[in-house]
């Protein structure tokens, strides 16, 4: 039971393409205006900054989406890539993300076959492919942005077979000053059966002195049958020369677990390389309960001089 709760506490939804930089800051990102996680976490942020960006990551550890109302996810792999364009047009910003998951999940009641041969192993490998897109409309000279996002997913399970699911997300980003960003996101708005995720309402605030220090805090409410549907995440980033150091943590009410995170990386205007780790705060965490992630980013935030 301990291992199941740890897996649930650190599991990240497969359709959230969140980089190692945000993982190291406590798994925040609802108010991060310069990160491609906005495509899936809060599409309203896409229009706040004029930029191109490409982001890819590889994640090892407790992973996998949880079906509605269940604690889910097992030790596995996730890989993802995303790209966004908020410079070609001043009227619209677009982003696209892909992620894949593969993991061996603990057997739930619904996974058990009607009969099986005693002593025979019952495999429960789950595979997901997610394709997500986001669109935002920048307003008020990019101080305000409203966005719409959606994803289509394919799943292939040893026990549940194959299927298709989809969902819809709404988001708003507000940047009253250059160093302050507020975000509000409503995720997974289409109810369904099987492999869909529970609806979430997320809010975030980010304060940053670019090139020096950043702090972000996120709060959320998840519509699940749990002792507490609330969650809280926060993190700090400090830039020392070309190095970026990150610390964070959070509390996930639906699973009743707390965790700490840390990260390190290096980046400039052309891109960066990041590493992040999440550690469950439990009496006896196992090595398999740690979530490791490596991310690479290529960007072009500066204006391109006309020929």
N, C-alpha and C positions, 0 to 999 in steps of 0.2 A: 504493500500500500504506500510505503514511503516513496518508492521509485515512481509510482504512478503520479503522486502529487508533485514530485519534482519535475517530471516531464510536463505536466500540465502548467506549472508555474512559468516555465521558460519557453513554452511553445509559442512560436510566432505564426500567425495566419499565413498560409502559403501565398496569398495574393498581396501581402505587404512586402514590397521590395525596399527594404530598409538597409542602408549601408552600415559598415563596421564603425564608422564615426558616430552614428546615432546610437548604435548598440552600446558603444563604450560610454555614452552619456546617459545611460539608464533606459535605453529603448525609446527615447523621445522622438519628435519629428513633426508633431501636429502644427508647430509654428516655425518650422525651419524653411525659410524662403529660398535658400540656395541649394537645395538638395532634391534629387530625383525621387526620394521617398514620397514627395508631394503627389506624384502621379497616382499612387494607390492609397496613401494615408490621408491626404487632404488636397484634392485637386484645386481648391481655391487659391493655393499658394503659387501656382504655376505662373501667374501673370504679374507677380510683384517685382521680379528682377529680370532685366534684359540679358539673356544668356542662352548659349547652347551648352548641352552637357550630355556625356555618355558615361554610364556607370555600370560596373559588373561586379558580382561578388560570388563567393563560395562559402557555404556555412556547414559546419559539422557539429552535431549534438542533438539534444531534444528538439524535434521539429515536427512539422505537419499540422494541418488544420484540424480543428475539433468540430465534428458535426454538431448541429444545433442541440444545446442543452447537455453536451457531454464533455468530459475532460478527455482530450485526445492527444495523439502524437506519440511517437516513439523515437528511439535513437536512429538518426538517419542523416541524409545529405540534402542540401538545397543549393541550387545554382540559379543565378538570375542575371538579367541585363536590362537596362533601361536607357532611353534616349528622349531628350526633350528640346523644344525650340520655342523660345520666347523672344526671338530677335527678328525673324524674317518678316513678321507682321506686328504692327503696334496695336492691332485690334483683337488678336487672339493668340493664345499660347497653347501648344499641343505637346503631349507626351505619350510614350508607349513603353510598356514593360512586359517582360516575359519571365516566368519563374517555373522551375521544376523541382519536385520533391520526391524522394524515395525513402521509405523507412519501414521498419518492422514494428508494428503496433502491438501493445498488449491486447489480448483477446477480451472483447466485451461480450455481453450476453447475446447481442444481435449477430455477432460474428461466429457463434458456435454452430456447427452443422447439426442436422437432425440426428445423425448417427455417425460414428467413426470407429475404426478398429482400435481396441485398447493398445496403448503403447505407441501408436503412430503419432508423429509430430503433426500438429495443425499449424500450417504457416499462415501468417496474416500480414503479408507485405502490401503496403499501400503506395500508389504512385499517382502523382498529380501533375498536370500541366496547366498553367494559368496564363492567359493573355489579357492584359489590362490596358486601358487607354484613359487619358484625361484631357479635358479641354477647359480653358479658363478665359474669361473676358476681363482684361485689365481696365480699371476705371480710375478717374481722378489722378491722372498722371502717374499711374502704377502705385498709388497709395492704397487702393482697394482692388480686390480681385475676387470674382465669384467663379466657381468651377463645378463641372459635372464629370464624373468618372464612372467607369463600369468595367466588369471583367467577365470573361467566359472561361470556364474551367472544364477540364477533362479528367476523370479519375478512372483508375484501373486497379481493382483490389482483388486479392486472392479470394476473399470470402464474399464480397459484395458485388463482384463483377465490374462492368464498365458503365459509365454514364456521363452525363453532361449537366453542368449547372452554371448559373449566371447570377450577377448581382449589380447593384447600382449604388453610387456614392455621391454625396453633395458636400461642397466645402466653401468656406469663405476665408480670405486672408486680408488682414488690415495692417498697414504699416504707417502709423501716424508720424513717426520719425525714422530716420535711417537705422537707428540702433534698436528699435522696438517693434516687434511683430506679434500680432495676436491671430490665432487660428481657431476655427470652429469647423468640425467635420461630423457628418452623419453618414455612417458606413453600413453596408449590407441591408439596404432598405427593402429588397424584394424577398418576401417570405417564400419558403419553399420546403421541399422534403429532402431527405437523404443527406447530401454532403454540403448543404449551404451553411453559412456561418451566422451566429447570432447578431442581431442589430446592435450597433454601438453609437454612442454620442460622445465625441471627444472634444476637449478644449485645451488650448495651449497658449503659453506666453513665453517669448524669447527676448532676452536683452543681450546685446552684444556690442563690443567695441572691436570692430573689424581689425584683424591682425594682432589682437591682444587677448581678449577674454570673451567668453560667451556662456550664458546660463539659460537653461530652458526647463520649464515645468509643464507637465501634461496631467490632466485628470480625465477620467472616463467613466461612463456608465454602460454596462453590457446587459442586455435583456436575456438573462439565463436564470435557471432555477438554482440559486446558490445562496449561501448564508449572507454574502454581501456582493452586490453587483458592481461595486465601485472599485476603481484602480487609481493609483497615483504613481507618477514617474518623474524623476528630476535628474539633471546632470550638469556638469561644469566642464568647460574646455579652456585650456590655457595654452597659448602659443609662445614657444621659446625658440626664437630664431626660425629654423626650418622644421622644428619638431612640434608636434601637437600632442598634448597630454590630456586625457579625459578620465573622469570619474563620475559615477552615477549610481542610481539604485531605484528600486520601486517596490510597490506592494500591489499584488494582484488579488483583489477581493474574491473573484469567482473561484479561485483555487486556494485562497487563504495562505498564500506564500509570499515571502519577501526575497529579494535578490539584490546583489551588488554587481556593478559592472566596472570595467576599466578598459582603456584603449590607448593606443599610440599610433602616430602616423606622421606623414610628411606630405606637404602639398604646396603648389603655387598656382598661378593663373592657368597653367597648362594642364593641371591634373594633380593626382596624388595617389598614394598607397597607404591603406589603413588596416589596422588589426584591432579587433575588439573581442572581449570575453565577458560572459555573464555567469555568475556563480550563485547558486541557491544558498540562502542563509538557513541552514538546517543543522540539527545536531550531528548528522553523519552523512554529509554529501558524498556521493560516489563520483569517481572521475568521469563516468559516462553522463553525469547530470550537468556538466559544464558545456556551455555553448560557445564555440569558437567561430570567428568569421574573419575573412580577408576580403577587402574590397579594393578596386582600382577605378579611378575616375579620370576622364579626359574632358576638358572644358575649354571654352573660348569666351570668357566673360567680358573681355575688353572689346571696345568697338573696332571693327575692321576698317582700315583706311581705304577710301575709295580709290580706284585706279585712275 
